[in-house]
Amino acid sequence: MLVFRYCALMSWKGLLWKPWVMATNFNTGLRIAVGLLCLQQVFSESLIQTVSGTLLAENITFYRLTGEGSLRLELHSLKGDADLYVSSQTLQPSFDNNELKSETCGLDVIEVPSTMDRPVGIGIYGHPLQPKAVYKMDIFFVAEGEVDEYEQLFKTFHYYDYYEESKGASDSQAKQGSKKKVPLETSDDSEDSVWWTILVTILKFVLEIIV
């Protein structure tokens, strides 16, 4: 972990030492934003446990989850098809008794919020149309409140795609759902705003690492 932090700090310093590289064009800025999202993901979530097993068709395996905080369950069906069910009301959730579920033919993902009571019951069910399912489930701890900040940073590059309700519209216009496009900034002002947002975010991240 110390190595990751050191490398990240050096990388951030590189950006701070050469800010003109960041302001070359829109595509460069977008790549930097995506890089920030990837780096944020490294520090905001961590794999805490992996379980695996084999299921025959229509069989179900249960797990008991006691860990606190926001968690993400990722169920990989390595062979056949397994489905994922979660509940805080029962330790034996199933396809007809659950609070959260994922029933895809590929990767099944469920976000378990920190507000959900513990312990949490997890059920992995073998799909009836597949004779056997081989699965692997990864459990991640996800830091709350950190991802949104970088999602907002990414959206900054797409401000021209956003719309908002017209303010001060008449009642009749509101009933018709009239909308107007968000006014675009001038290219110079918008680019300055974007780069300042990135620089401030970088400084905050570096200070958090140092502290």
C-alpha positions in Angstrom: 0.0 0.0 0.0 2.9 2.4 0.7 4.3 1.7 -2.7 0.9 2.6 -4.3 0.7 5.8 -2.3 4.3 6.8 -3.2 3.8 6.1 -6.9 0.4 8.0 -6.9 2.0 10.9 -5.1 4.8 11.1 -7.7 2.3 10.8 -10.5 0.2 13.7 -9.1 3.3 15.8 -8.6 4.2 15.2 -12.2 0.9 16.7 -13.2 1.4 19.7 -10.8 4.8 20.4 -12.1 3.7 20.5 -15.7 0.2 22.0 -15.8 0.6 23.1 -19.4 0.5 19.5 -20.5 -3.0 19.3 -19.0 -4.4 22.2 -21.0 -3.4 21.1 -24.5 -6.8 20.0 -25.6 -10.2 18.6 -24.6 -9.1 15.0 -25.3 -6.1 15.3 -23.0 -8.3 16.6 -20.3 -10.7 13.8 -20.8 -8.0 11.2 -20.5 -6.8 12.8 -17.3 -10.3 12.7 -15.9 -10.6 9.0 -16.7 -7.2 8.5 -15.1 -8.4 10.2 -11.9 -11.4 7.9 -11.8 -9.2 4.9 -12.1 -6.8 6.1 -9.4 -9.7 6.9 -7.2 -11.1 3.4 -7.6 -7.8 2.0 -6.4 -8.0 3.9 -3.1 -11.7 3.9 -2.5 -12.4 0.2 -2.7 -10.6 -3.0 -1.7 -11.2 -6.7 -2.2 -11.8 -8.2 1.3 -12.8 -11.8 0.4 -13.3 -14.3 -2.4 -15.4 -17.4 -2.2 -16.0 -20.1 -4.9 -18.0 -23.2 -5.4 -20.0 -25.5 -7.6 -23.8 -25.9 -7.8 -26.0 -28.4 -9.5 -29.2 -27.1 -11.2 -31.8 -25.7 -8.8 -29.5 -26.0 -5.8 -28.6 -23.0 -3.6 -25.7 -22.2 -1.4 -26.0 -19.7 1.5 -23.4 -17.3 3.0 -23.6 -15.1 6.0 -22.2 -11.5 5.6 -21.4 -9.6 8.8 -19.0 -7.0 7.6 -20.0 -3.3 8.2 -20.0 -0.5 5.6 -20.8 -0.3 2.0 -20.0 -3.6 0.2 -20.2 -4.7 -3.4 -20.8 -8.4 -4.4 -19.6 -9.5 -7.8 -20.6 -13.0 -8.8 -18.7 -14.5 -11.8 -20.3 -17.6 -13.4 -17.2 -19.4 -14.6 -19.4 -22.2 -16.0 -23.1 -22.5 -16.4 -25.2 -19.7 -14.8 -25.5 -18.8 -11.1 -27.8 -16.0 -9.8 -27.3 -13.9 -6.7 -29.8 -13.0 -3.9 -29.4 -10.9 -0.8 -31.5 -10.1 2.2 -31.2 -8.7 5.7 -34.5 -10.3 6.7 -33.4 -13.9 6.3 -30.1 -15.7 6.1 -31.5 -18.0 3.4 -32.6 -15.6 0.6 -33.9 -17.2 -2.6 -35.5 -16.2 -5.9 -38.8 -15.7 -4.2 -37.6 -14.3 -0.9 -35.1 -11.5 -1.2 -34.5 -7.8 -0.9 -31.8 -7.5 -3.6 -31.1 -9.7 -6.5 -29.2 -10.1 -9.8 -30.2 -12.7 -12.3 -28.1 -12.0 -15.4 -26.5 -14.5 -17.7 -23.1 -13.0 -17.0 -21.6 -11.0 -14.2 -24.0 -10.4 -11.3 -23.4 -7.3 -9.2 -25.2 -6.2 -6.0 -24.4 -3.1 -3.9 -25.0 -3.7 -0.2 -25.5 -0.3 1.4 -24.1 0.5 4.9 -27.6 1.1 6.1 -28.7 -2.5 5.5 -28.9 -4.4 8.8 -26.3 -7.1 9.6 -25.9 -10.0 9.3 -26.9 -10.2 5.6 -27.9 -13.4 4.0 -26.5 -14.3 0.6 -27.9 -17.0 -1.7 -26.2 -18.3 -4.8 -28.7 -20.3 -7.0 -27.9 -22.7 -9.8 -30.0 -21.9 -12.8 -32.4 -24.8 -13.7 -31.5 -24.7 -17.4 -27.8 -25.4 -16.7 -26.8 -28.8 -15.3 -23.9 -27.3 -13.2 -22.7 -23.9 -12.3 -19.1 -23.0 -11.2 -18.9 -19.6 -9.6 -16.6 -17.2 -7.9 -17.8 -14.3 -5.8 -15.7 -11.3 -4.9 -16.6 -9.1 -1.9 -15.4 -5.5 -2.1 -15.4 -2.8 0.6 -16.4 0.5 -1.0 -15.6 3.8 0.6 -18.7 6.0 0.7 -18.9 9.6 -0.6 -15.6 9.4 -2.6 -16.7 8.1 -6.0 -19.4 10.8 -6.5 -16.8 13.5 -6.4 -14.9 12.0 -9.3 -18.1 11.1 -11.2 -19.0 14.8 -11.0 -15.5 15.7 -12.3 -16.0 13.4 -15.2 -19.4 14.9 -16.0 -17.8 18.4 -16.1 -16.3 17.5 -19.4 -19.8 16.8 -20.7 -21.6 19.9 -19.4 -23.0 20.6 -22.9 -25.1 17.4 -22.7 -27.0 18.5 -19.6 -30.4 20.0 -19.6 -32.3 21.6 -16.7 -35.9 22.7 -16.0 -36.6 26.2 -17.2 -36.6 28.6 -14.2 -39.4 31.1 -14.1 -41.5 29.3 -16.7 -45.2 29.8 -16.6 -47.5 27.1 -15.2 -48.7 26.2 -18.6 -45.2 25.8 -19.9 -44.3 23.7 -16.9 -47.2 21.4 -17.5 -45.9 20.9 -21.1 -42.6 19.9 -19.6 -40.7 22.7 -21.4 -37.0 22.5 -21.0 -34.1 24.6 -22.2 -30.5 23.7 -22.7 -28.0 24.8 -20.2 -26.2 27.9 -21.6 -22.7 27.0 -22.7 -19.7 28.9 -21.4 -17.2 30.4 -23.8 -14.5 28.0 -24.7 -11.8 29.9 -22.7 -13.9 30.2 -19.5 -15.1 26.6 -19.7 -11.6 25.2 -20.1 -10.3 27.4 -17.3 -13.1 26.1 -15.0 -12.4 22.5 -15.9 -8.7 22.8 -15.3 -9.2 24.6 -12.0 -11.6 21.8 -10.9 -8.9 19.2 -11.7 -6.1 21.1 -10.0 -8.2 21.6 -6.8 -9.1 17.9 -6.8 -5.4 16.9 -7.2 -4.3 19.2 -4.4 -7.0 17.7 -2.1 -5.9 14.2 -2.9 -2.2 14.9 -2.3 -3.0 16.6 1.0 -5.1 13.5 2.1 -2.2 11.2 1.3 0.4 13.4 3.1 -1.9 13.7 6.2 
